[in-house]
Amino acid sequence: MYEVVETSAPAGYEGNDKKLTLKGEVINNTKENLIHDVKAENNTDNATSTYIHDSDTFVNQKSEYIALKKIWDDNNDAAKIRPTSITIKATYKTTGDVKMYTLTKENNWTTFTDIKKDDKDNWKFTEDVPQGYQSKDPVWDGVNYVVTFTNVHDNPGRVDINVQKVWEDGSDADGIRVKAIKVTLYQNGEAYGKPIELNASNNWSDNTTFHNLDKYDKAGEEINYEIKEEVFDGLTGDAKTGYMDSYETNETTDADGTTTKNIIITNTHTPETTQKKVKKIWNDNGNKDGIRPKSVSVNLLADGKVEESFTLSSENNWQAKSKLLPVKVNGKKVNYTWEEVKEDLITGESEIGYKPTYDTDANDADLTLITNTHDRTQPKGKVTITKALDPGNLNMDVGDPSFTFTLSGTDVYGKKHSYEKQIKFTKGEVEKQMKDHPGDPIELSVTFDDLEYGTYTCNEGGMLKYFKLNSLTSDSSNATLDQDKGTVTFDIGPAGTTAKAQLEGTAKFINQMIQGSVKLIKKDSNGRVLKDVEFVIQSSDGAEVAKAKTDAAGEVTFDGLIPDTYTITETKTKEGKTLLKEPITITLPLTMSQAEVDKNNVDTSKAIKQGSNYYFYHLTYEVTNDSRLDLPKTGEWIDYLPLAGGMILILGGLFVYYRKKKGVIKEES
């Protein structure tokens, strides 16, 4: 049921309390739009043709009391400063009695006083003018008995409109964006002023043209402003075939009543897209060599630049799919390609690692097949090491020289390897080579074969007490020599797999025996040095190595002595002096154990150490009627070893290089 009541009466009139009702439903609705007015449609008032309703006239009686009315001249409160209520004061002119009346929006800014119209001249009506308003003089309506107060706010408010064009078209990926568009301002549905152009030079925006516009028309009604884009080629309303536009408005109003409207026109075009796919295929005989990586990295390139990166593995079935990609950028078609990252075993060649090749799937132009091929056709590598000895600087009486060569390194797959081989020179082999090739170095070789491709370093060991490395040579382009360390490093692999790689490598270690010396200091029983005393030194086979006399300091030195046992005999002495009764027997090198070194506090800084023994190659003897061996010490002199006819005092030893068996006498002055 509906009710009709009067909510407010005209100023100066009393309200009517009458209520009308409307209820029921139309039983015979024969019209498309039934108007609920019996008289207008010439219908009879019955239940079959219209609703059951009341019909009456509302009559308002003029009041005998003065009414107060407020009029706001402020462009519908454009500045948003209108108060929620105002108070009008009535003051009785003779007595000063005051009556207060409140007007609000709820009472339609109108109210009756309790002052009758005939008593009007005895009262003065005033108001407190709201801040921001000016008040006109009150107006008396003697017909309707109404006092009207009008408040005026002069600021009508202005409108500033900023317009911006936004393109949602993938940065003009398809190249169909126009160079400029025009927009027009509409005022209450009618074009207002000239269109303006938006383009790249003004950043597709205008923040000045549509400013300082009237907010209200002459009747005080707010003006409706719109911005519309003019139709251009491509503005089809379909984002796939062209552009569709949309409008967004953000509005704010300042304290002074100025309204700013930011209007954004968005033109949307969905560029053509594609999606690229990749799949990894392995061509390695079912991973026969067991080197297939657990994953590989691939890049999707857009015109040569990385667009996306993926890791392919068994977890994703060695496949990947890109994001949606534009077919064109700036109107130019993009060239998409896949590239596998060269890392670890993805070497770009198929002998050591894998070589990728690229094909487009026959049934899917967006699917690239990357086939990784590993197929070893070359044999494994080998390294040959040759040991060479100088036959003119060799004494086989010390035993058969045996050398150990160690080849160690890491293959291209990261696995470490270490191999050892020995070369032993027997007396028979040495004699045979000296007979077959007189004067040539005596050489033996050993080969490390079946080497996995990789980098290997060779060094030698053994016979340190008798031999030193004289030089290291190689004719192989894949060899790197380190003379200081006595090592050679080979890069083993098929040619071209690395900068220096070769399947084979050779090197020669050239050794010679260490040479030592014996120094004699000849003194008489009073400790005075003796000059021109003659000594002869012989090797273990009885051959004379050298003969020499002491100098003014009583000294004589036999150097260039290779390892052997030597006999030194005093053959001539000064008149009135006695020769040594027994020869001096010396073995080079002099051998001392760790315990002996510790017990006698011997300086070993220049000795050769092998295992737990020390080897001294440079010896000094003081010779009187006795002889004693002097070696450098860290403490006092200590008797060490008796000789025939005398005692040896250890003073020290000196490490030198080996030379020929035949000695050379060096006289010291």
VOSE-180184 format. One line per field, with one value per residue (C-alpha): residue in three letters; y, x, z. Coordinates in steps of 0.02 Angstrom, whole numbers, plus 32768, in hexadecimal, padded with zeros to 4 digits. Layout:
N
resn <- ALA;...
py <- Y;...
px <- X;...
pz <- Z;...
//
This chain:
669
resn <- MET;TYR;GLU;VAL;VAL;GLU;THR;SER;ALA;PRO;ALA;GLY;TYR;GLU;GLY;ASN;ASP;LYS;LYS;LEU;THR;LEU;LYS;GLY;GLU;VAL;ILE;ASN;ASN;THR;LYS;GLU;ASN;LEU;ILE;HIS;ASP;VAL;LYS;ALA;GLU;ASN;ASN;THR;ASP;ASN;ALA;THR;SER;THR;TYR;ILE;HIS;ASP;SER;ASP;THR;PHE;VAL;ASN;GLN;LYS;SER;GLU;TYR;ILE;ALA;LEU;LYS;LYS;ILE;TRP;ASP;ASP;ASN;ASN;ASP;ALA;ALA;LYS;ILE;ARG;PRO;THR;SER;ILE;THR;ILE;LYS;ALA;THR;TYR;LYS;THR;THR;GLY;ASP;VAL;LYS;MET;TYR;THR;LEU;THR;LYS;GLU;ASN;ASN;TRP;THR;THR;PHE;THR;ASP;ILE;LYS;LYS;ASP;ASP;LYS;ASP;ASN;TRP;LYS;PHE;THR;GLU;ASP;VAL;PRO;GLN;GLY;TYR;GLN;SER;LYS;ASP;PRO;VAL;TRP;ASP;GLY;VAL;ASN;TYR;VAL;VAL;THR;PHE;THR;ASN;VAL;HIS;ASP;ASN;PRO;GLY;ARG;VAL;ASP;ILE;ASN;VAL;GLN;LYS;VAL;TRP;GLU;ASP;GLY;SER;ASP;ALA;ASP;GLY;ILE;ARG;VAL;LYS;ALA;ILE;LYS;VAL;THR;LEU;TYR;GLN;ASN;GLY;GLU;ALA;TYR;GLY;LYS;PRO;ILE;GLU;LEU;ASN;ALA;SER;ASN;ASN;TRP;SER;ASP;ASN;THR;THR;PHE;HIS;ASN;LEU;ASP;LYS;TYR;ASP;LYS;ALA;GLY;GLU;GLU;ILE;ASN;TYR;GLU;ILE;LYS;GLU;GLU;VAL;PHE;ASP;GLY;LEU;THR;GLY;ASP;ALA;LYS;THR;GLY;TYR;MET;ASP;SER;TYR;GLU;THR;ASN;GLU;THR;THR;ASP;ALA;ASP;GLY;THR;THR;THR;LYS;ASN;ILE;ILE;ILE;THR;ASN;THR;HIS;THR;PRO;GLU;THR;THR;GLN;LYS;LYS;VAL;LYS;LYS;ILE;TRP;ASN;ASP;ASN;GLY;ASN;LYS;ASP;GLY;ILE;ARG;PRO;LYS;SER;VAL;SER;VAL;ASN;LEU;LEU;ALA;ASP;GLY;LYS;VAL;GLU;GLU;SER;PHE;THR;LEU;SER;SER;GLU;ASN;ASN;TRP;GLN;ALA;LYS;SER;LYS;LEU;LEU;PRO;VAL;LYS;VAL;ASN;GLY;LYS;LYS;VAL;ASN;TYR;THR;TRP;GLU;GLU;VAL;LYS;GLU;ASP;LEU;ILE;THR;GLY;GLU;SER;GLU;ILE;GLY;TYR;LYS;PRO;THR;TYR;ASP;THR;ASP;ALA;ASN;ASP;ALA;ASP;LEU;THR;LEU;ILE;THR;ASN;THR;HIS;ASP;ARG;THR;GLN;PRO;LYS;GLY;LYS;VAL;THR;ILE;THR;LYS;ALA;LEU;ASP;PRO;GLY;ASN;LEU;ASN;MET;ASP;VAL;GLY;ASP;PRO;SER;PHE;THR;PHE;THR;LEU;SER;GLY;THR;ASP;VAL;TYR;GLY;LYS;LYS;HIS;SER;TYR;GLU;LYS;GLN;ILE;LYS;PHE;THR;LYS;GLY;GLU;VAL;GLU;LYS;GLN;MET;LYS;ASP;HIS;PRO;GLY;ASP;PRO;ILE;GLU;LEU;SER;VAL;THR;PHE;ASP;ASP;LEU;GLU;TYR;GLY;THR;TYR;THR;CYS;ASN;GLU;GLY;GLY;MET;LEU;LYS;TYR;PHE;LYS;LEU;ASN;SER;LEU;THR;SER;ASP;SER;SER;ASN;ALA;THR;LEU;ASP;GLN;ASP;LYS;GLY;THR;VAL;THR;PHE;ASP;ILE;GLY;PRO;ALA;GLY;THR;THR;ALA;LYS;ALA;GLN;LEU;GLU;GLY;THR;ALA;LYS;PHE;ILE;ASN;GLN;MET;ILE;GLN;GLY;SER;VAL;LYS;LEU;ILE;LYS;LYS;ASP;SER;ASN;GLY;ARG;VAL;LEU;LYS;ASP;VAL;GLU;PHE;VAL;ILE;GLN;SER;SER;ASP;GLY;ALA;GLU;VAL;ALA;LYS;ALA;LYS;THR;ASP;ALA;ALA;GLY;GLU;VAL;THR;PHE;ASP;GLY;LEU;ILE;PRO;ASP;THR;TYR;THR;ILE;THR;GLU;THR;LYS;THR;LYS;GLU;GLY;LYS;THR;LEU;LEU;LYS;GLU;PRO;ILE;THR;ILE;THR;LEU;PRO;LEU;THR;MET;SER;GLN;ALA;GLU;VAL;ASP;LYS;ASN;ASN;VAL;ASP;THR;SER;LYS;ALA;ILE;LYS;GLN;GLY;SER;ASN;TYR;TYR;PHE;TYR;HIS;LEU;THR;TYR;GLU;VAL;THR;ASN;ASP;SER;ARG;LEU;ASP;LEU;PRO;LYS;THR;GLY;GLU;TRP;ILE;ASP;TYR;LEU;PRO;LEU;ALA;GLY;GLY;MET;ILE;LEU;ILE;LEU;GLY;GLY;LEU;PHE;VAL;TYR;TYR;ARG;LYS;LYS;LYS;GLY;VAL;ILE;LYS;GLU;GLU;SER
py <- 8000;80B1;8152;8205;828F;8347;8360;841E;84AE;8552;85DD;8633;859D;8519;8464;83E6;8345;82E6;8239;81DD;8122;80B5;7FF9;7F5C;7F1C;7F2D;7E98;7EC4;7F19;7F3E;7FCC;7FC4;804F;805D;810E;810E;81A0;8174;8218;8226;817D;818C;80EF;80C4;80B3;7FF9;7F63;7F21;7FB7;8014;8011;8033;80E4;8184;8223;82CE;837F;83C1;846F;84E0;8569;8610;8624;86B7;86AC;86F5;8677;8683;864A;8637;8641;860D;8663;85FB;8592;84FE;8508;84F9;8531;84B2;8535;8540;8522;8499;8515;85CE;862D;86C3;8734;8795;8829;8884;8939;8986;8903;88B2;8802;8786;86EC;8674;860B;8586;855E;84C0;8457;83E0;8466;84A1;853E;857B;8588;85DE;8654;866C;8723;8753;87B4;884C;885B;885E;8916;88FE;8881;888E;87F4;87DA;874D;8726;8720;867F;8691;86A5;86EA;8794;87B7;8818;887F;8817;881D;8822;87C7;881B;87A4;8702;874D;8711;8763;8727;872C;8714;86E7;86FC;86A8;8701;867D;8619;8596;8566;84C6;848F;83F8;839A;8318;828C;8205;8159;80D2;801E;7FCB;7F78;8015;8016;7F65;7F50;7FFD;8039;80CA;8172;8205;8277;827B;8307;831F;8394;83E2;83CC;843D;83F1;837E;8405;841F;84B2;8509;84C2;8413;8402;838A;830F;82C1;8286;8337;836F;82C7;829D;8315;83C5;841C;84CF;84DF;84AA;8512;859B;855D;8593;8518;8555;859A;863B;85DD;859C;84EB;848F;8478;83C8;83BE;832B;8308;829E;8256;8270;81D1;81A2;8113;807F;80B3;801E;7FF4;7F4B;7F38;7EAB;7EFC;7FAF;801B;802C;80C4;80DA;8172;818B;822B;825B;82F6;8364;840C;848D;84FB;858C;8524;84FB;844D;83F2;8363;82F0;8290;81FD;81B7;8109;80BD;8002;7F8E;7EDB;7EB8;7E13;7D9A;7CF7;7C75;7C1F;7B6F;7B09;7A51;79FB;795B;78F4;789B;7844;778A;7784;77E2;775B;77BE;77F0;78A9;78ED;7983;7985;7A2B;7AAB;7B65;7BB3;7C67;7CA9;7D38;7DC5;7E12;7DD0;7E0C;7D9B;7DA3;7D0E;7C86;7BD4;7B3A;7A96;79F2;794D;79A0;7A09;7980;79E9;7A65;7B1B;7B9B;7C57;7CDE;7D31;7D97;7E23;7DF1;7EA2;7F2E;7FDD;7F92;7F20;7E64;7E1D;7D90;7D12;7C8E;7C13;7C02;7B80;7BC5;7B80;7B45;7AAA;7A1F;7A88;7AAD;7AC8;7A2E;7977;791F;7957;799D;79C8;7A2A;7A76;7A85;7ADE;7AAA;7AE3;7A5E;7A25;7A34;7ACD;7B66;7BAD;7B13;7B0B;7A64;7A71;79D0;79B5;793D;78E3;7867;783E;780D;7833;77BB;77E1;783F;780E;785D;781C;784D;7833;7832;7860;784C;7895;7800;786D;7897;77EF;7772;76D0;7690;76E9;7672;766F;771D;770D;77A0;77AC;7817;784E;788C;78DA;794C;7967;7930;799B;794E;7982;78D8;78D5;7857;7827;77AA;7770;771D;76F7;7700;769A;76A4;75FE;75EF;757F;75FB;768A;7629;75F5;76A6;76EA;7666;767E;773C;777A;7828;7835;7848;77A7;77A8;773F;7769;773F;775F;778B;7758;7749;77F7;784B;78F8;7978;79D3;796D;799D;792D;7935;78BF;7879;7800;7801;78AD;7882;7867;78C4;796F;79AA;7A08;7A3A;7A12;7A19;79F4;7A02;79F5;7A8F;7A59;7A56;7ADE;7AD2;7B11;7B05;7B46;7AC3;7A3C;7A17;7A0D;7A22;79DA;7A0C;7965;7962;7969;79FD;7A92;7A62;7ADE;7B5A;7AE2;7A36;79A2;78E9;78C5;791A;78F9;793E;7918;7924;7937;790C;790B;78CE;7949;7985;79A5;79DF;79B8;7A42;7A1C;7A94;7A5C;7A90;7A59;7A1D;7AD0;7B03;7B63;7B51;7AF7;7B29;7AB8;7A17;79A1;7933;78B4;7883;77DC;7796;76EF;7697;76D4;7757;77F9;7885;7917;794D;79F7;7A59;7AC6;7B82;7C06;7BED;7B35;7B0B;7AA0;7A76;79E4;7A0D;79C8;7922;78B2;7836;77B4;777A;77D8;77BF;7858;7838;78B6;789A;792B;7998;7A20;79F7;79B9;798C;78DE;789B;7856;779E;776D;77B5;7813;77B1;781B;77E7;786A;7890;7881;7832;785C;7820;7893;784F;7874;7924;7945;78FA;7960;79FE;7A07;7A96;7A43;7ADF;7AB4;79F7;798B;792B;788C;7828;7833;784C;78E6;78EA;7960;7980;7A02;79CC;7A21;79C5;7A0A;79A2;799A;78F5;78D0;7907;7940;7969;7A15;7A30;7ACE;7ABC;7B1A;7AFB;7AC9;7A52;799C;7904;789A;7814;77CC;77BD;775E;77C5;784C;788A;78DD;7975;799A;7A4F;7A48;7A1E;7A80;7A50;7A63;7A25;7985;7983;7909;787B;78C2;794C;79F8;7A42;7AEE;7B48;7BCF;7C66
px <- 8000;803C;8019;801A;8039;806A;811B;8126;80B2;80D8;811D;808D;801A;7FF0;8012;7F89;7F83;7F19;7F57;7F28;7F42;7F5D;7F51;7F1F;7F50;7F10;7EA5;7E8B;7F2A;7EFA;7F73;802E;804B;7FB7;7FAB;7F62;7EEF;7E37;7E01;7E8F;7E68;7DAC;7DAA;7D29;7D63;7D4C;7DB4;7DC3;7E12;7E82;7ED0;7E65;7E98;7E62;7E44;7E3E;7E82;7F05;7ED3;7F4F;7F08;7F63;7FAA;7F88;803B;80D7;8147;8205;825D;8316;8354;8405;8454;84F6;84EC;84A7;8530;85BA;863D;85FE;85F6;8539;8510;849A;8428;840D;83B7;8343;8324;8280;8291;81FA;821D;81D7;8201;829A;8252;82AA;826C;82E1;82B0;831C;8316;8365;8365;82EF;8267;828A;82DA;8229;81D0;813A;814E;80D1;80C1;801F;8024;7FCD;8057;80E2;8110;8137;81C1;826C;82AF;836D;83EA;84A2;84EB;854E;860A;862C;857F;8532;8480;83FD;837C;82E8;8251;819E;8117;8078;8009;804C;8090;8144;81EA;8272;832C;83A3;845B;84D1;857C;85C9;864D;85F5;867F;86E4;870E;87BB;87C2;8864;8861;88DE;88E8;8929;8956;8947;898B;8A2F;8A92;8A43;8A7F;8A18;8A46;8993;898F;8962;89D9;8954;88A0;8823;87B3;871E;86D2;8616;85AA;8503;8510;853E;85EA;863E;86D3;8750;879B;884F;88D4;8932;89D3;8A7F;8AC6;8A4E;8A5D;89AC;8963;891F;8917;88F0;886E;87D3;87F0;878E;86E6;863F;8600;854B;84D8;8474;83E9;8463;8461;8506;854A;8576;861C;865C;86F3;86DA;875C;873D;8732;87D2;8803;8820;87A5;8738;86F8;874F;87F5;882D;880E;8830;8814;8789;8781;874F;8741;8770;8750;879D;8750;8785;8743;87B0;877E;875D;86DE;874B;872A;87B7;8789;8813;87CF;8834;8808;8850;885E;8877;88B8;88EA;8986;899A;89F8;8A54;8A9A;8B3F;8B68;8C07;8C2D;8CD4;8D03;8D9C;8E04;8E89;8E68;8DFC;8E7E;8EFE;8F8F;8F2A;8F4D;8E9F;8E7F;8DEA;8DB1;8DDB;8DB9;8D66;8D41;8CB5;8CFA;8C93;8CF4;8D93;8D72;8D42;8C86;8C71;8CDF;8CAF;8CFB;8CCF;8CD8;8C7F;8C0D;8BBB;8BD2;8C5C;8BDB;8BAA;8B2C;8B45;8AD0;8A5C;8ACB;8AA3;8AAF;8AE7;8B41;8B32;8ADD;8B70;8B62;8BCF;8C47;8C40;8CC9;8D03;8DB6;8DFE;8E7C;8F2C;8F5C;8FA9;8F92;8F31;8FD4;8F9A;8FF6;8FC5;9068;907C;8FD1;8F32;8F13;8E64;8E08;8D63;8CCB;8C16;8B95;8B3F;8A91;8AA7;8B01;8B10;8B6A;8C29;8C80;8D30;8D90;8E2D;8EA6;8F37;8F94;9048;90A6;9158;91C1;91F4;9296;9345;93E2;9493;951D;95D5;9660;970F;97B5;985F;98D5;996D;9928;98EE;992C;98CA;9928;98A8;9822;97A2;9752;9695;961F;9564;94F3;9449;93C3;932E;92A0;91E7;9186;9108;907C;90C7;910B;91BB;923F;92ED;9364;9417;949B;9554;95ED;9684;9730;978B;9845;982B;97B4;982C;98C1;985B;9824;98D5;9914;988B;9888;992D;9924;9865;97F6;97B9;96FB;9667;95AD;9507;9457;93B7;932C;926E;9261;91B8;91B7;91F1;9287;9316;93B9;9454;94E1;956E;95B0;9634;96F3;96F5;9796;97F5;979F;9759;96EA;9757;96D0;9620;95F0;9558;952E;9472;9406;9391;941C;9441;94EB;9517;95D4;95D3;9559;9599;94EB;9498;93DB;937D;92D4;9293;9200;91D1;921D;91A9;914A;91B6;923A;92CD;927C;92D2;92B5;936D;93FA;94B2;9538;95EC;9638;96F7;9754;9809;9861;987F;9935;998C;9A36;9ABA;9B24;9BC5;9C19;9CCD;9D1B;9DB3;9DA9;9DB3;9D1E;9D81;9D44;9DB7;9DCB;9DFA;9DC2;9D89;9CEC;9CA7;9BED;9BB7;9B0A;9AC9;9B0D;9BBF;9BC3;9C1B;9B9C;9C10;9CB5;9CD2;9D3A;9D03;9D08;9D4E;9CB8;9CE1;9C42;9C1C;9B6E;9B37;9A8D;9A1F;9A16;9983;993F;99C6;9A42;9AE7;9B96;9C04;9CC0;9D42;9DD3;9E4B;9E63;9ED5;9F87;9F90;9ED6;9E89;9E0D;9D66;9D7D;9CD2;9C6B;9BC9;9B2F;9A97;99EA;9982;9901;9920;9883;983E;979E;9724;975C;9813;97E9;9787;980D;989C;9835;9864;9829;97C6;978A;97F4;97E7;9779;96F4;96A5;963A;9687;973B;97A0;9825;98BB;991C;999D;9A18;9AAE;9B40;9BC8;9C66;9CFA;9D44;9C8D;9BFB;9B50;9AB0;9A67;99AB;9947;98F6;987C;98E5;9994;9A0B;99EB;9A53;99ED;9A48;9AFA;9B65;9C06;9C89;9C0F;9B60;9AD3;9A7A;99D1;99BD;993B;9908;98D8;985B;98A4;987A;98C5;9944;99BE;9A14;9AC1;9AE2;9B2C;9BA1;9B76;9BFE;9BC1;9C2E
pz <- 8000;7FD9;8039;7FFA;807A;8071;80B3;80AC;8087;802C;8096;80F4;80E7;8166;8139;8113;8178;80FC;80C4;8023;8006;7F6C;7F73;7F14;7E66;7DB5;7D86;7CCF;7C93;7BDF;7BC3;7BA7;7C24;7C9A;7CE2;7D91;7D6F;7D5E;7D11;7C93;7C4A;7C5B;7CC3;7D42;7DF3;7E0D;7E3C;7D8A;7D37;7DB4;7E60;7EF8;7F2A;7F81;7F21;7F73;7F6C;7FE6;8022;807F;80EB;80FB;81AA;821A;825B;820D;81B3;819F;8100;80D1;801B;7FF0;7F5A;7F57;7EB9;7F17;7F9C;7F1B;7F97;8019;80A1;80C0;8178;81B1;8209;8225;82B1;8297;832C;8348;83BF;8407;83E4;8487;8509;84BA;84CD;845B;8402;83A3;830C;82B8;81FC;81B5;8119;8172;8182;80D2;811A;8149;81F0;8241;82D1;835D;832C;82D5;8232;827E;8301;827D;8291;834A;8326;82D6;827D;826B;824C;8269;81B9;819B;8179;80C0;8099;8082;80B9;8059;80B6;80F2;807D;80C2;805F;809B;8039;8080;8123;8103;8132;80B8;80DF;804A;8061;7FCF;7FAF;7F18;7EE8;7E61;7E57;7DBC;7D61;7D23;7CB0;7C8E;7C05;7BE7;7B62;7B97;7B1A;7B50;7AB4;7AE6;7ABC;7A0F;79F3;7954;7914;78FA;7976;7926;7936;7983;79BF;79DC;7A72;7A87;7B23;7B37;7BA6;7BD7;7B41;7AC1;7A74;7AC7;7A78;79FC;7A03;7A40;7A02;7A6E;7A30;7A66;7A65;7AF0;7B46;7B10;7B92;7BAB;7C54;7C20;7B95;7BF5;7C92;7CEC;7CAB;7CF6;7D76;7D72;7CEE;7D03;7D59;7DDC;7D9B;7D95;7CE5;7CAC;7C4F;7BE7;7B7A;7AE0;7A6A;79B2;794B;78EE;787C;78EE;7975;794D;79FA;79ED;7A48;79D7;792E;7965;79FE;7A7C;7AEE;7BA3;7C13;7CC9;7D2C;7DD2;7E21;7EB2;7EF4;7F4B;7FDD;7F67;7F08;7E71;7E30;7DD5;7D62;7D25;7C91;7C51;7BA6;7B91;7AE5;7AF0;7A6A;7A89;7A1F;79C7;7A37;7A29;7AA0;7A7D;7AB6;7AC4;7ADA;7AFE;7A9F;7AD0;7A4B;7AB5;7AA0;7B3B;7BA3;7B7C;7BC5;7C5F;7C4A;7C24;7C97;7D0D;7CC5;7C3F;7C2E;7B96;7B69;7AFB;7A95;7A4C;79BC;7A0C;7ABD;7B4E;7B6B;7BE1;7C2E;7C59;7CA9;7C52;7CAF;7CC2;7D41;7CB8;7C36;7BE6;7BA6;7BC5;7B88;7B81;7BBE;7B40;7ACE;7A52;799C;7972;79CD;7988;78F2;78C9;78D7;7962;793A;79C9;79D7;7A5A;7A96;7B0B;7B87;7B72;7C1F;7C6A;7BE9;7B6C;7B13;7A61;7A24;7A2E;7A58;7B0C;7B32;7AD4;7A36;7A29;7983;7967;7901;78F2;7914;7874;78C1;7931;78EF;79A0;79E3;79D7;79EC;7A34;7A17;7A7F;7A2D;7A81;7A13;7A38;799A;79D3;7A3D;7AEE;7B0D;7B42;7B8A;7B6D;7BE7;7BBF;7C41;7C01;7C5F;7C32;7C16;7C3B;7CE6;7D24;7DA4;7DA1;7E3A;7EA8;7E66;7DDA;7DCE;7DE0;7DC4;7DEA;7D7C;7DBA;7D41;7D97;7D62;7D48;7CB0;7C55;7CBA;7D61;7D94;7DE0;7DA6;7DDF;7D8E;7DB6;7D4A;7D67;7CF9;7D31;7CE2;7CF7;7CE0;7C4A;7BF7;7C14;7BCD;7B35;7B0B;7B25;7AAD;7A2B;7A34;7A7A;7AC6;7AB8;7B51;7B9C;7B8C;7BC3;7BAD;7BFB;7BB6;7C14;7B9D;7B9D;7BE9;7BF5;7BA9;7C26;7C70;7CBA;7D11;7D18;7D97;7DC6;7E68;7EA7;7EA7;7EF6;7F54;7EB2;7E24;7DFF;7D70;7CF6;7C79;7C3E;7B86;7B18;7A60;7A80;7A62;7AED;7B71;7BF0;7C45;7CF3;7D04;7DB6;7DF4;7D7E;7D3A;7C91;7C77;7BE2;7B99;7B59;7AE0;7A28;79CC;79D2;7A6F;7ACE;7A95;7AB0;7AB4;7A5F;7A75;7A9C;7AF8;7B17;7B8B;7BB8;7C67;7C58;7CF8;7D30;7DCC;7E58;7E65;7F09;7F49;7FCB;8018;8077;80F2;8116;81BD;8223;82D6;8313;82AA;8225;8173;80F8;8042;7FAE;8002;7F76;7F7B;7EFD;7EF6;7EA9;7E80;7EBE;7E24;7E4C;7DC4;7DED;7DEB;7E12;7E60;7EB4;7F32;7FC2;7FA9;801B;808E;8099;8037;7F9F;7F59;7EEC;7E9D;7E13;7E70;7E48;7EC9;7EEE;7F73;7F62;7FAA;7FCB;7FE6;801F;7FA6;7FCC;8065;80A6;80D6;8188;818A;818F;810B;8140;8169;811F;808F;80B4;8077;804A;800A;7FAE;7FE2;809D;80E7;8193;81E4;823A;82E2;82BA;8281;831F;8390;8345;8328;826E;81FF;8171;8117;807D;8086;8017;8075;8037;80AD;815C;811E;80F4;8069;806E;7FCB;8000;8085;80D8;812E;819F;8184;81FD;8231;824A;81DD;8211;81B0;81D3;81B3;81DE;8288;82F3;8392;83CA;8370;8391;8360;82E9;8286;829A;81FF;81E8;8245;8280;82B2;8249;8292;8244;8212;8188;80D8;803B;7FB3;7F03;7E55;7E0E;7D83;7D31;7D8A;7D63;7DE0;7DC2;7E43;7E81;7EE1;7F57;7F7A
//
